[in-house]
Amino acid sequence: MPTTLPDLLAVPAHRAAAIERYAAEFSPGRTVALLTHINADGDGCGSEVALALLLAQRGMKVRIVNPTPWPAMFDFLLGDVSERTADGAAALAGVELVIVLDISDLKRLGSLSEAVRNSPARRLVIDHHVPQDEPAGEIVVSDTTACATGELIFDVARVLGLEITAPIARALYTAILSDTGGFRFSNTSPRCHAIAGQLLAAGVEPEEMYRRIYASVSVGRLHLLRDALATLEVDGDHGLAWIALPAGALEKYAVRPEELDGLAEHPRSVAGTKMAVFFRDLGHGKVKVSFRSTGEVDVNAFARQFGGGGHAKASGALIAGSLAEVRDSVITAARAFLLPKS
C-alpha cells in the first residue's frame, strides 16, 4: 500500500526525540546567535531565517552572525530578522545560546571558528552532513537522510508546535529547493516533496522562488561560466570531467562568491561522467575544489583524502598549492579512486 501524505509529514521518531530533549533550550527571553558555514548557500541561509522566525515565536531574541557576508540573492528572506555578520565575533558577545546550522565541522565557520570554540554560551548543532572530527557544538539533531538542513528545521517547528508562516515557508522552501538542485538530485525524497507541498500551502509561490534563485543571474555570472567552460577537460575512460577558474576571476567580472553555485553541475552533466571537479584558485597558494558525482561514487570519501568533506554526491576541500599543482594531484587521485574495485 502506498505511503500516505500524513505518514510522510510525520517527524521520524529519532529526530522528534532529539528535538524534545533540547526543547528547554528554546525558552523565552534568551539571546541566541545562528551561524552557518563560510559562503552561505540557500540551505544555510534559508535554515537560519526560518529558525530565527520560529524562535521569535518562542519569545527569543535572535541574531544571524555568519563568517562571510550574507549573499545578496537571499536578501529577500531577511525581512525583520537581525543579520549582524558585519560585526564579526563582537556580535557573539553576550549571547546565551549559539546554534550552528548546516555544518558538520567547526572549521567551516572560518574566521568565527575560534570565537565559537571559546564562547561561554551553550553551543548546539542542527545538520545533515556526515559528522566530522570536531562538531561546532553539542548535536541536537544530525541526520544524513534529510534532504536539507531545512527539512530538520521543519521538524523542529512541528515538534515544538510552532506556526509555519509564509515568510518561514519561503525560507524553508529556499533551503530545500537549493540543496536538492530544484528537486533533481538523489537526495530528493518523497518526504521532501510532501514538505514542499505544505510550504506551498503556507504561501510559497513556486514561480517567484524559481525566478529569485535560478533566473536572476548577472551578466558577470554568464561571462564567468563561459570562461570556466572554456577550460573543460573530459577523461571518458575514467568517467571524469573538470573545469577551473584562475585567481581574480570573480573580481574581473564583479561576481559575488554565491554566484558560483551550480558551476560544478556543468561538467557533471557530460554523458558518462562519474565525478566532476571544479577548481577555483583563491590566490595566496590556496585552491577551493568542489566535487560532484553520479551513480555510486562517494565524493565525500574522496574529499576526505584532501581534508575536505560534505555529502556523498557533493563535497569540497580547500587545498594548498598552485592551481596547476592541485589540479594535477586531484585528477591523478581521482583516476585511481574511480578504478573498478577488485
DOVOPA-280197 format. One line per 3 residues: number of its first residue (from 1); for each residue x, y, z of N, C-alpha, C, CB. Coordinates in steps of 0.02 Angstrom, whole numbers, plus 50000, padded with zeros to 5 digits. Glycine has a CB too. Example, Ala and Ser with C-alpha at 12.3 -4.5 7.8 and 13.67 -1.06 7.14 Angstrom:
1) 50660/49716/50390/50615/49775/50390/50660/49835/50390/50565/49776/50452 ~ 50642/49888/50354/50684/49947/50357/50645/50002/50394/50704/49970/50286
//
This chain:
1) 50043/49940/50000/50000/50000/50000/50044/50062/50000/49952/50000/50062 ~ 50031/50113/49957/50074/50172/49954/50073/50211/50020/50052/50217/49897 ~ 50131/50243/50034/50135/50285/50094/50090/50346/50085/50208/50306/50108
4) 50053/50364/50135/50007/50420/50130/50042/50484/50150/49945/50410/50174 ~ 50014/50541/50129/50045/50605/50143/50055/50618/50218/50003/50660/50114 ~ 50003/50604/50261/50015/50615/50333/50074/50575/50359/49952/50597/50372
7) 50084/50514/50335/50141/50474/50357/50206/50508/50337/50138/50403/50326 ~ 50209/50537/50278/50269/50570/50255/50285/50632/50296/50263/50589/50182 ~ 50235/50667/50319/50246/50728/50357/50262/50714/50430/50186/50773/50352
10) 50249/50654/50454/50265/50637/50524/50340/50643/50535/50240/50566/50541 ~ 50359/50673/50591/50430/50680/50607/50458/50612/50627/50441/50732/50663 ~ 50513/50589/50596/50542/50525/50616/50554/50523/50691/50607/50512/50578
13) 50541/50466/50721/50543/50461/50794/50609/50482/50825/50527/50391/50815 ~ 50665/50463/50793/50730/50480/50822/50743/50555/50820/50787/50442/50786 ~ 50718/50588/50767/50726/50661/50763/50682/50695/50816/50708/50687/50693
16) 50620/50672/50821/50574/50702/50870/50601/50696/50941/50505/50669/50865 ~ 50629/50638/50957/50656/50627/51024/50716/50674/51037/50678/50554/51033 ~ 50759/50682/50985/50818/50725/50992/50796/50798/51003/50863/50720/50930
19) 50747/50821/50965/50724/50890/50971/50691/50901/51039/50674/50907/50915 ~ 50651/50853/51061/50617/50859/51126/50667/50864/51184/50570/50801/51137 ~ 50724/50829/51177/50775/50831/51230/50802/50902/51240/50832/50783/51214
22) 50800/50942/51187/50829/51009/51190/50776/51064/51192/50876/51020/51132 ~ 50713/51045/51198/50659/51095/51195/50667/51150/51248/50593/51060/51205 ~ 50694/51132/51305/50702/51181/51359/50752/51236/51341/50724/51147/51423
25) 50796/51221/51293/50845/51272/51272/50811/51331/51237/50897/51240/51225 ~ 50753/51318/51208/50719/51370/51169/50668/51407/51213/50684/51339/51106 ~ 50693/51438/51265/50649/51469/51314/50645/51545/51303/50674/51455/51385
28) 50588/51576/51320/50578/51648/51309/50632/51691/51342/50509/51668/51334 ~ 50649/51744/51307/50696/51793/51335/50769/51779/51322/50686/51796/51407 ~ 50787/51719/51302/50857/51704/51290/50881/51736/51225/50868/51628/51286
31) 50945/51755/51225/50976/51784/51165/51014/51729/51129/51023/51843/51184 ~ 51000/51721/51064/51030/51666/51026/51061/51693/50962/50977/51612/51011 ~ 51118/51665/50945/51151/51680/50881/51148/51619/50837/51226/51703/50892
34) 51129/51629/50774/51127/51575/50725/51184/51584/50675/51059/51573/50688 ~ 51219/51530/50661/51276/51533/50615/51272/51476/50564/51342/51530/50654 ~ 51301/51488/50506/51310/51435/50457/51380/51443/50427/51255/51438/50402
37) 51394/51402/50377/51462/51396/50351/51483/51456/50308/51468/51334/50309 ~ 51549/51461/50296/51575/51512/50251/51541/51506/50183/51652/51505/50244 ~ 51533/51564/50150/51499/51567/50085/51432/51532/50089/51543/51535/50030
40) 51389/51557/50132/51324/51526/50146/51284/51515/50082/51284/51569/50194 ~ 51251/51457/50078/51210/51440/50020/51136/51445/50039/51227/51368/49995 ~ 51093/51422/49993/51021/51426/50005/50998/51387/50065/50985/51404/49945
43) 51028/51329/50077/51008/51289/50135/51029/51323/50199/51038/51219/50131 ~ 51091/51347/50201/51115/51381/50261/51074/51444/50276/51188/51400/50253 ~ 51065/51487/50226/51027/51549/50236/50954/51536/50251/51034/51595/50175
46) 50923/51492/50212/50853/51477/50223/50840/51448/50292/50828/51431/50170 ~ 50885/51403/50313/50877/51372/50379/50885/51424/50435/50928/51315/50388 ~ 50933/51469/50426/50943/51521/50477/50882/51566/50484/51004/51564/50459
49) 50857/51590/50428/50799/51635/50432/50738/51599/50461/50783/51664/50363 ~ 50726/51539/50437/50668/51501/50462/50673/51490/50537/50662/51434/50426 ~ 50732/51469/50560/50739/51456/50632/50736/51521/50672/50805/51420/50646
52) 50763/51575/50645/50759/51640/50679/50686/51660/50690/50795/51694/50639 ~ 50645/51653/50639/50575/51671/50645/50536/51624/50691/50542/51673/50576 ~ 50554/51560/50689/50522/51512/50733/50539/51526/50806/50543/51441/50715
55) 50602/51539/50820/50623/51552/50889/50594/51618/50915/50699/51554/50895 ~ 50583/51665/50870/50550/51728/50890/50479/51714/50915/50548/51778/50830 ~ 50446/51663/50887/50380/51643/50912/50385/51619/50984/50350/51589/50867
58) 50443/51594/51003/50453/51570/51072/50475/51627/51118/50506/51514/51073 ~ 50479/51689/51091/50498/51746/51132/50573/51753/51140/50467/51740/51199 ~ 50612/51723/51096/50685/51728/51099/50710/51786/51058/50717/51662/51075
61) 50768/51813/51077/50800/51868/51041/50854/51838/50996/50830/51921/51090 ~ 50843/51842/50930/50885/51805/50883/50923/51851/50837/50841/51758/50842 ~ 50986/51833/50825/51027/51868/50775/51064/51817/50733/51076/51917/50809
64) 51075/51834/50670/51114/51792/50625/51184/51822/50620/51081/51787/50554 ~ 51235/51779/50630/51305/51801/50627/51344/51749/50587/51335/51810/50699 ~ 51364/51767/50526/51400/51720/50484/51472/51740/50473/51365/51714/50417
67) 51516/51693/50454/51586/51709/50445/51602/51746/50381/51626/51646/50447 ~ 51556/51744/50332/51565/51781/50269/51501/51819/50254/51585/51733/50210 ~ 51504/51871/50212/51446/51913/50201/51383/51875/50179/51462/51965/50149
70) 51327/51899/50202/51262/51871/50184/51253/51878/50108/51203/51906/50222 ~ 51236/51824/50072/51228/51829/49999/51170/51874/49980/51218/51759/49969 ~ 51183/51921/49935/51132/51969/49916/51071/51935/49885/51161/52019/49867
73) 51081/51878/49852/51025/51845/49819/50973/51819/49868/51050/51788/49777 ~ 50993/51815/49933/50946/51792/49984/50923/51848/50030/50977/51736/50025 ~ 50935/51910/50010/50912/51967/50050/50836/51965/50059/50932/52033/50016
76) 50801/51940/50008/50728/51940/50010/50700/51899/50068/50699/51914/49945 ~ 50741/51855/50096/50717/51813/50152/50719/51850/50219/50760/51751/50157 ~ 50763/51898/50226/50778/51926/50292/50720/51961/50325/50836/51973/50286
79) 50686/52005/50289/50632/52042/50321/50657/52078/50383/50574/51996/50339 ~ 50626/52064/50440/50645/52097/50503/50697/52058/50543/50583/52107/50546 ~ 50723/52004/50514/50774/51964/50550/50838/52004/50557/50787/51897/50513
82) 50867/52004/50616/50930/52040/50629/50989/52001/50602/50939/52052/50705 ~ 51023/52030/50552/51082/51998/50522/51142/52041/50537/51072/51990/50444 ~ 51187/52016/50580/51243/52056/50606/51311/52027/50588/51237/52063/50682
85) 51314/51996/50530/51377/51966/50508/51433/52017/50506/51368/51936/50439 ~ 51419/52078/50485/51471/52129/50478/51506/52144/50544/51442/52192/50450 ~ 51473/52130/50601/51503/52143/50667/51552/52089/50688/51448/52148/50719
88) 51556/52034/50650/51604/51981/50666/51594/51951/50734/51674/52009/50661 ~ 51650/51933/50766/51646/51898/50831/51613/51941/50884/51715/51879/50854 ~ 51614/52007/50876/51583/52051/50926/51508/52038/50931/51595/52125/50908
91) 51477/52015/50877/51406/52002/50878/51388/51940/50920/51380/51992/50807 ~ 51439/51901/50938/51427/51842/50980/51431/51858/51054/51477/51787/50963 ~ 51455/51917/51070/51462/51936/51140/51394/51941/51173/51501/52003/51147
94) 51388/51909/51231/51327/51915/51270/51272/51867/51251/51302/51983/51265 ~ 51281/51827/51199/51228/51780/51182/51229/51721/51231/51236/51755/51108 ~ 51172/51694/51244/51166/51638/51291/51166/51570/51256/51104/51645/51332
97) 51151/51572/51190/51145/51510/51152/51171/51522/51081/51071/51485/51151 ~ 51213/51476/51058/51237/51477/50989/51211/51415/50954/51317/51481/50986 ~ 51178/51424/50898/51153/51367/50859/51186/51369/50790/51075/51367/50854
100) 51223/51318/50774/51259/51314/50710/51220/51267/50664/51332/51288/50721 ~ 51208/51291/50603/51166/51255/50556/51205/51235/50493/51106/51298/50536 ~ 51190/51176/50469/51216/51152/50404/51292/51145/50404/51194/51200/50350
103) 51320/51127/50461/51393/51119/50467/51408/51056/50507/51425/51181/50500 ~ 51454/51015/50482/51475/50955/50519/51544/50964/50550/51475/50894/50474 ~ 51576/51021/50538/51645/51031/50561/51654/51104/50580/51696/51009/50506
106) 51680/51116/50640/51691/51184/50665/51733/51226/50617/51724/51181/50733 ~ 51780/51195/50582/51824/51234/50538/51785/51270/50484/51875/51188/50506 ~ 51725/51246/50466/51687/51278/50413/51655/51343/50436/51633/51230/50389
109) 51668/51363/50499/51647/51429/50521/51701/51481/50508/51631/51427/50596 ~ 51755/51460/50477/51806/51507/50455/51830/51553/50510/51780/51548/50398 ~ 51824/51618/50498/51851/51668/50545/51815/51668/50612/51845/51737/50514
112) 51757/51637/50616/51720/51635/50680/51733/51570/50719/51646/51642/50667 ~ 51775/51526/50692/51787/51462/50725/51811/51470/50797/51838/51421/50685 ~ 51862/51510/50806/51890/51518/50874/51840/51552/50921/51954/51559/50871
115) 51804/51602/50895/51756/51637/50938/51701/51589/50961/51725/51696/50900 ~ 51679/51544/50917/51628/51496/50937/51657/51444/50984/51598/51462/50875 ~ 51718/51420/50968/51750/51370/51010/51758/51396/51082/51819/51350/50981
118) 51774/51460/51089/51788/51488/51155/51727/51522/51187/51844/51538/51150 ~ 51670/51521/51154/51611/51554/51180/51587/51520/51244/51556/51556/51128 ~ 51568/51559/51295/51540/51529/51356/51467/51507/51346/51544/51578/51414
121) 51437/51525/51290/51368/51508/51277/51360/51433/51263/51341/51548/51218 ~ 51301/51408/51274/51286/51339/51255/51287/51335/51179/51217/51315/51283 ~ 51320/51284/51151/51327/51277/51078/51291/51214/51054/51402/51275/51058
124) 51246/51223/51007/51207/51169/50979/51215/51166/50903/51133/51176/50998 ~ 51203/51107/50875/51211/51096/50803/51149/51061/50775/51274/51054/50789 ~ 51126/51086/50717/51073/51053/50678/51101/51047/50607/51004/51093/50680
127) 51107/50984/50582/51144/50975/50520/51124/50910/50486/51219/50975/50533 ~ 51140/50905/50421/51125/50842/50385/51186/50816/50347/51068/50854/50335 ~ 51246/50837/50367/51307/50812/50335/51337/50754/50375/51359/50869/50329
130) 51384/50720/50344/51421/50666/50378/51462/50698/50434/51466/50626/50328 ~ 51457/50675/50496/51494/50706/50552/51569/50705/50539/51478/50670/50617 ~ 51602/50760/50558/51675/50766/50550/51708/50762/50619/51693/50832/50514
133) 51773/50778/50621/51812/50768/50682/51792/50814/50740/51885/50779/50666 ~ 51776/50877/50724/51759/50924/50778/51693/50959/50762/51816/50976/50788 ~ 51638/50934/50789/51574/50969/50779/51577/51039/50810/51516/50929/50810
136) 51534/51083/50787/51534/51152/50812/51500/51158/50880/51500/51198/50762 ~ 51473/51104/50905/51440/51106/50970/51407/51039/50983/51389/51162/50973 ~ 51366/51038/51035/51329/50978/51052/51274/50967/51000/51299/50982/51124
139) 51270/50908/50972/51224/50896/50917/51153/50887/50942/51246/50834/50877 ~ 51108/50929/50917/51037/50923/50932/51008/50868/50888/50999/50990/50922 ~ 51017/50878/50823/50994/50828/50775/51039/50830/50714/50919/50840/50755
142) 51064/50772/50695/51105/50765/50635/51080/50702/50599/51182/50760/50652 ~ 51059/50712/50537/51030/50656/50500/51047/50663/50427/50953/50652/50511 ~ 51090/50620/50402/51112/50624/50332/51057/50603/50284/51173/50581/50321
145) 51002/50574/50309/50947/50556/50264/50902/50615/50249/50906/50499/50295 ~ 50910/50671/50285/50870/50731/50272/50894/50761/50206/50876/50782/50330 ~ 50847/50785/50166/50866/50814/50101/50903/50879/50109/50805/50825/50057
148) 50893/50913/50165/50925/50978/50179/50919/50991/50254/50892/51036/50137 ~ 50960/51037/50278/50952/51058/50347/50883/51089/50356/51007/51107/50368 ~ 50858/51121/50303/50791/51149/50306/50737/51098/50324/50774/51181/50241
151) 50746/51036/50303/50698/50984/50323/50699/50974/50398/50715/50917/50288 ~ 50758/50977/50429/50763/50969/50501/50732/51028/50538/50837/50960/50522 ~ 50738/51089/50510/50706/51147/50541/50630/51141/50536/50729/51212/50507
154) 50605/51114/50481/50533/51099/50475/50512/51052/50532/50517/51067/50406 ~ 50554/51003/50547/50538/50956/50600/50540/50990/50669/50587/50898/50599 ~ 50586/51037/50678/50588/51075/50741/50522/51111/50751/50648/51125/50742
157) 50497/51142/50698/50434/51178/50702/50377/51132/50722/50418/51213/50636 ~ 50374/51073/50692/50319/51027/50706/50323/51000/50777/50320/50969/50657 ~ 50384/50982/50799/50391/50954/50867/50376/51006/50920/50462/50926/50877
160) 50395/51069/50908/50384/51122/50958/50315/51154/50950/50438/51174/50952 ~ 50277/51133/50900/50210/51160/50890/50209/51232/50868/50171/51153/50953 ~ 50257/51252/50827/50262/51321/50803/50230/51329/50735/50336/51344/50801
163) 50207/51389/50720/50172/51403/50657/50221/51415/50600/50125/51463/50666 ~ 50209/51382/50544/50249/51396/50484/50212/51449/50444/50260/51330/50441 ~ 50232/51511/50455/50203/51569/50421/50230/51572/50349/50217/51634/50459
166) 50203/51618/50310/50225/51625/50241/50300/51642/50237/50185/51679/50205 ~ 50327/51688/50276/50400/51702/50273/50442/51641/50293/50417/51760/50318 ~ 50419/51603/50342/50455/51543/50362/50452/51491/50306/50427/51513/50427
169) 50394/51484/50275/50387/51437/50220/50433/51455/50162/50314/51435/50196 ~ 50440/51519/50146/50486/51540/50092/50558/51522/50109/50480/51616/50079 ~ 50576/51532/50172/50645/51517/50192/50658/51442/50189/50658/51543/50264
172) 50611/51401/50212/50620/51329/50210/50619/51303/50138/50565/51294/50252 ~ 50576/51332/50097/50574/51311/50026/50640/51328/49992/50515/51346/49990 ~ 50668/51386/50008/50734/51404/49981/50786/51353/50000/50756/51474/50006
175) 50786/51332/50063/50834/51283/50088/50827/51217/50050/50824/51271/50162 ~ 50767/51192/50044/50755/51127/50013/50766/51130/49937/50684/51102/50029 ~ 50739/51183/49906/50748/51190/49833/50822/51193/49815/50712/51254/49808
178) 50860/51231/49854/50932/51239/49839/50970/51175/49847/50961/51293/49884 ~ 50960/51140/49902/51001/51082/49917/50981/51020/49877/50998/51066/49990 ~ 50922/51021/49847/50903/50965/49803/50913/50982/49730/50829/50947/49815
181) 50943/51041/49716/50954/51061/49647/50889/51068/49609/50997/51011/49613 ~ 50839/51099/49642/50774/51106/49610/50738/51040/49605/50782/51136/49541 ~ 50745/50998/49657/50714/50932/49661/50739/50885/49606/50637/50939/49656
184) 50804/50892/49589/50834/50850/49537/50884/50800/49565/50868/50892/49485 ~ 50914/50815/49623/50968/50773/49649/50941/50711/49684/51012/50814/49697 ~ 50986/50664/49698/50966/50599/49726/50941/50605/49798/51023/50551/49724
187) 50953/50662/49831/50927/50671/49899/50854/50693/49899/50969/50722/49937 ~ 50824/50701/49841/50753/50719/49835/50711/50657/49853/50736/50745/49764 ~ 50676/50661/49909/50639/50604/49935/50564/50617/49931/50660/50589/50007
190) 50523/50565/49940/50451/50576/49944/50433/50625/50000/50414/50509/49955 ~ 50468/50620/50057/50453/50666/50112/50470/50738/50093/50491/50646/50175 ~ 50525/50746/50057/50545/50812/50033/50489/50844/49993/50610/50807/49991
193) 50459/50807/49948/50404/50834/49907/50343/50848/49950/50386/50785/49851 ~ 50330/50804/50000/50272/50816/50044/50281/50880/50083/50263/50756/50092 ~ 50342/50893/50108/50356/50955/50144/50347/51014/50098/50427/50953/50175
196) 50374/51008/50037/50367/51063/49989/50293/51079/49977/50401/51045/49922 ~ 50252/51027/49974/50180/51038/49965/50151/51078/50023/50144/50972/49959 ~ 50172/51063/50084/50149/51101/50142/50171/51174/50138/50175/51069/50207
199) 50232/51185/50113/50258/51253/50109/50221/51293/50055/50333/51252/50093 ~ 50202/51260/50001/50161/51293/49950/50094/51313/49980/50151/51248/49888 ~ 50066/51268/50019/50001/51283/50051/50007/51341/50101/49975/51221/50087
202) 50068/51351/50127/50079/51404/50176/50094/51472/50143/50137/51386/50222 ~ 50095/51474/50077/50103/51538/50043/50161/51545/49995/50110/51589/50094 ~ 50200/51493/49985/50256/51497/49938/50230/51499/49866/50305/51437/49947
205) 50258/51545/49826/50243/51549/49754/50300/51518/49716/50230/51622/49732 ~ 50293/51458/49688/50350/51423/49658/50382/51460/49600/50328/51356/49634 ~ 50342/51494/49559/50373/51531/49503/50417/51588/49528/50318/51559/49456
208) 50393/51623/49579/50433/51676/49609/50499/51649/49637/50393/51713/49663 ~ 50496/51592/49671/50556/51563/49701/50605/51541/49647/50537/51503/49746 ~ 50579/51512/49593/50623/51492/49537/50658/51554/49509/50583/51457/49482
211) 50620/51607/49499/50650/51668/49471/50704/51696/49516/50596/51721/49459 ~ 50690/51699/49581/50738/51728/49627/50802/51687/49633/50707/51736/49696 ~ 50796/51621/49631/50854/51578/49645/50890/51556/49582/50832/51517/49684
214) 50853/51544/49528/50885/51517/49468/50882/51562/49407/50852/51452/49451 ~ 50840/51612/49407/50831/51651/49345/50843/51726/49356/50761/51640/49318 ~ 50891/51742/49398/50908/51812/49410/50984/51821/49411/50877/51837/49476
217) 51019/51788/49365/51092/51791/49365/51116/51855/49333/51122/51730/49328 ~ 51175/51876/49353/51206/51936/49325/51241/51918/49259/51256/51967/49374 ~ 51254/51970/49219/51293/51959/49157/51362/51933/49174/51298/52025/49117
220) 51390/51957/49229/51456/51934/49250/51458/51859/49263/51478/51970/49313 ~ 51404/51833/49291/51400/51760/49302/51404/51722/49236/51334/51742/49339 ~ 51372/51747/49184/51374/51714/49120/51443/51717/49088/51322/51744/49073
223) 51477/51774/49097/51546/51779/49073/51591/51729/49110/51573/51851/49083 ~ 51579/51723/49176/51618/51676/49216/51606/51604/49194/51600/51684/49290 ~ 51544/51587/49181/51527/51521/49156/51561/51507/49089/51451/51513/49149
226) 51561/51557/49045/51594/51549/48980/51668/51533/48989/51586/51613/48938 ~ 51702/51571/49033/51773/51559/49044/51786/51491/49075/51802/51614/49089 ~ 51743/51470/49122/51751/51405/49154/51743/51349/49104/51702/51397/49212
229) 51691/51354/49062/51679/51301/49013/51734/51297/48961/51611/51312/48979 ~ 51769/51352/48950/51825/51352/48902/51882/51308/48927/51850/51423/48890 ~ 51883/51294/48992/51936/51251/49021/51915/51179/49027/51956/51277/49089
232) 51855/51162/49005/51827/51095/49015/51874/51041/48986/51759/51090/48982 ~ 51889/50992/49028/51925/50932/49006/51886/50871/49027/51998/50931/49036 ~ 51888/50820/48985/51850/50759/48997/51895/50699/48988/51789/50755/48951
235) 51895/50655/49038/51929/50591/49034/51874/50537/49032/51979/50579/49095 ~ 51854/50520/48971/51799/50473/48964/51816/50403/48988/51779/50469/48893 ~ 51879/50384/48988/51899/50317/49010/51885/50307/49085/51972/50305/48996
238) 51892/50362/49123/51881/50357/49196/51814/50387/49217/51938/50393/49232 ~ 51777/50417/49171/51714/50450/49190/51727/50512/49231/51671/50402/49229 ~ 51775/50554/49208/51798/50611/49246/51794/50674/49202/51870/50600/49272
241) 51769/50729/49229/51766/50792/49193/51781/50849/49242/51697/50803/49158 ~ 51816/50901/49218/51833/50955/49264/51839/51022/49228/51898/50939/49299 ~ 51829/51075/49267/51836/51144/49244/51876/51182/49297/51767/51177/49231
244) 51898/51242/49279/51938/51281/49326/51929/51355/49313/52013/51262/49321 ~ 51941/51395/49366/51942/51468/49360/52005/51494/49394/51878/51500/49392 ~ 52039/51542/49363/52100/51569/49392/52085/51618/49448/52143/51602/49339
247) 52136/51636/49485/52129/51687/49536/52108/51753/49503/52195/51697/49576 ~ 52066/51790/49538/52044/51855/49512/51985/51853/49465/52100/51887/49477 ~ 51958/51793/49450/51903/51787/49403/51840/51823/49428/51887/51713/49389
250) 51826/51816/49492/51766/51848/49520/51772/51924/49517/51754/51826/49592 ~ 51831/51949/49533/51842/52021/49532/51838/52048/49461/51910/52039/49564 ~ 51862/52010/49414/51863/52031/49343/51793/52047/49319/51894/51977/49300
253) 51744/52006/49340/51675/52016/49316/51628/52042/49370/51648/51950/49289 ~ 51656/52064/49426/51616/52090/49482/51562/52040/49503/51584/52157/49463 ~ 51583/51977/49511/51537/51923/49529/51545/51906/49603/51549/51860/49485
256) 51490/51896/49637/51492/51877/49708/51504/51802/49715/51426/51897/49743 ~ 51536/51780/49770/51551/51708/49778/51490/51663/49772/51582/51697/49845 ~ 51432/51685/49796/51373/51642/49792/51351/51629/49720/51316/51672/49831
259) 51373/51670/49673/51354/51661/49604/51392/51603/49571/51366/51724/49565 ~ 51440/51575/49607/51475/51516/49582/51434/51452/49591/51542/51508/49616 ~ 51383/51457/49633/51343/51397/49647/51313/51369/49583/51286/51415/49697
262) 51323/51305/49573/51296/51271/49514/51345/51262/49457/51239/51309/49489 ~ 51404/51295/49460/51452/51287/49405/51476/51215/49398/51511/51333/49416 ~ 51484/51181/49453/51508/51111/49450/51458/51064/49418/51524/51086/49520
265) 51395/51086/49413/51345/51043/49380/51357/51036/49305/51275/51071/49392 ~ 51392/51083/49275/51403/51080/49203/51449/51023/49183/51431/51146/49178 ~ 51508/51014/49214/51546/50954/49197/51512/50890/49218/51615/50958/49228
268) 51472/50892/49272/51437/50832/49293/51385/50811/49240/51402/50843/49361 ~ 51361/50858/49200/51310/50843/49151/51337/50809/49089/51273/50905/49132 ~ 51403/50805/49082/51433/50771/49024/51416/50697/49026/51510/50782/49021
271) 51391/50670/48972/51371/50599/48970/51429/50554/48990/51346/50580/48900 ~ 51416/50506/49033/51467/50458/49055/51508/50481/49114/51512/50444/48999 ~ 51496/50542/49139/51536/50568/49194/51514/50536/49261/51530/50644/49198
274) 51563/50511/49297/51551/50484/49364/51570/50534/49418/51590/50418/49374 ~ 51623/50574/49404/51644/50625/49451/51661/50689/49413/51706/50602/49492 ~ 51635/50745/49437/51651/50810/49409/51688/50851/49461/51587/50847/49386
277) 51737/50891/49439/51777/50930/49484/51781/51002/49459/51849/50900/49491 ~ 51773/51049/49505/51778/51120/49490/51833/51149/49533/51710/51158/49502 ~ 51886/51174/49501/51943/51205/49536/51937/51280/49532/52010/51181/49505
280) 51942/51313/49590/51942/51386/49592/52003/51409/49631/51876/51413/49625 ~ 52048/51443/49595/52108/51470/49626/52090/51531/49668/52162/51487/49572 ~ 52102/51527/49732/52087/51583/49777/52145/51632/49782/52069/51557/49846
283) 52202/51615/49752/52262/51655/49761/52296/51636/49827/52245/51729/49760 ~ 52354/51664/49839/52390/51652/49902/52403/51578/49915/52351/51683/49960 ~ 52410/51539/49860/52427/51468/49868/52372/51424/49894/52483/51463/49914
286) 52308/51443/49883/52251/51403/49905/52204/51392/49846/52214/51437/49964 ~ 52179/51331/49839/52131/51315/49786/52070/51282/49818/52163/51268/49732 ~ 52011/51309/49803/51949/51279/49826/51927/51229/49773/51894/51333/49839
289) 51912/51168/49794/51894/51115/49748/51825/51089/49766/51946/51058/49748 ~ 51780/51088/49717/51712/51061/49726/51706/50996/49688/51658/51112/49703 ~ 51678/50945/49721/51670/50879/49691/51595/50864/49684/51706/50824/49733
292) 51576/50838/49627/51508/50815/49616/51511/50745/49585/51467/50864/49571 ~ 51461/50703/49598/51463/50635/49571/51395/50612/49548/51491/50587/49623 ~ 51396/50558/49512/51335/50524/49491/51342/50451/49510/51323/50532/49414
295) 51286/50415/49509/51288/50344/49524/51311/50330/49595/51335/50309/49477 ~ 51355/50281/49602/51376/50258/49669/51440/50290/49693/51383/50184/49668 ~ 51468/50336/49656/51532/50367/49676/51521/50412/49737/51562/50408/49617
298) 51560/50401/49789/51555/50438/49852/51610/50491/49854/51561/50390/49913 ~ 51593/50552/49835/51644/50604/49834/51659/50631/49905/51623/50662/49790 ~ 51616/50616/49953/51635/50633/50022/51696/50594/50043/51576/50620/50070
301) 51696/50528/50029/51754/50487/50045/51816/50511/50008/51740/50413/50028 ~ 51807/50532/49945/51864/50556/49907/51889/50623/49935/51845/50564/49832 ~ 51844/50669/49950/51864/50734/49975/51902/50730/50041/51803/50778/49984
304) 51887/50680/50081/51920/50673/50145/51994/50656/50137/51886/50619/50187 ~ 52014/50631/50079/52085/50621/50065/52122/50688/50066/52095/50587/49997 ~ 52086/50742/50053/52116/50808/50049/52094/50854/50106/52099/50841/49982
307) 52068/50824/50160/52048/50862/50218/51980/50895/50211/52098/50914/50233 ~ 51941/50874/50160/51875/50904/50149/51820/50856/50169/51867/50924/50077 ~ 51761/50868/50142/51704/50825/50157/51639/50857/50134/51701/50810/50231
310) 51584/50826/50153/51518/50850/50133/51469/50794/50126/51522/50889/50069 ~ 51441/50787/50067/51393/50735/50051/51423/50683/50004/51329/50764/50021 ~ 51390/50627/49998/51414/50575/49952/51414/50599/49880/51371/50513/49958
313) 51366/50642/49862/51361/50666/49793/51388/50737/49783/51289/50664/49771 ~ 51404/50772/49837/51428/50841/49832/51471/50857/49891/51368/50891/49827 ~ 51535/50869/49878/51583/50884/49932/51633/50936/49909/51619/50819/49955
316) 51677/50955/49954/51727/51005/49936/51788/51000/49981/51698/51074/49940 ~ 51840/51036/49961/51901/51038/50000/51939/51102/49983/51945/50975/49987 ~ 51979/51125/50030/52024/51182/50020/52094/51154/50022/52013/51238/50074
319) 52131/51161/49967/52195/51127/49960/52250/51178/49946/52193/51074/49904 ~ 52306/51170/49981/52363/51215/49971/52400/51197/49907/52410/51212/50032 ~ 52424/51249/49872/52462/51239/49812/52439/51284/49756/52458/51167/49790
322) 52475/51283/49701/52454/51321/49643/52396/51284/49608/52512/51332/49593 ~ 52362/51319/49564/52307/51288/49529/52330/51227/49490/52273/51338/49482 ~ 52386/51233/49455/52412/51177/49415/52430/51118/49460/52473/51199/49375
325) 52464/51132/49517/52484/51078/49562/52424/51042/49591/52528/51106/49618 ~ 52375/51080/49614/52317/51049/49645/52276/51011/49593/52273/51103/49678 ~ 52268/51040/49535/52231/51006/49482/52263/50939/49465/52225/51050/49419
328) 52329/50939/49456/52363/50877/49437/52358/50824/49491/52437/50892/49422 ~ 52366/50845/49554/52364/50795/49608/52294/50768/49618/52390/50826/49674 ~ 52244/50811/49613/52175/50789/49623/52152/50744/49566/52128/50850/49629
331) 52169/50762/49504/52147/50722/49447/52182/50654/49448/52162/50758/49380 ~ 52246/50653/49467/52281/50588/49473/52248/50544/49525/52355/50600/49491 ~ 52232/50574/49583/52199/50535/49636/52129/50514/49615/52196/50577/49702
334) 52094/50557/49579/52026/50540/49558/52027/50481/49509/51993/50601/49525 ~ 52075/50480/49464/52079/50424/49417/52089/50359/49455/52137/50435/49367 ~ 52132/50360/49506/52143/50299/49546/52080/50281/49585/52202/50309/49594
337) 52046/50332/49611/51985/50320/49651/51930/50289/49609/51961/50386/49683 ~ 51927/50308/49546/51873/50285/49502/51886/50217/49469/51861/50336/49448 ~ 51946/50191/49479/51960/50125/49451/51914/50073/49483/52035/50105/49462
340) 51892/50024/49445/51848/49972/49473/51882/49938/49532/51830/49920/49419 ~ 51845/49929/49586/51872/49896/49646/51869/49820/49635/51832/49916/49710 ~ 51926/49788/49648/51929/49715/49638/51898/49679/49697/52002/49692/49628
//
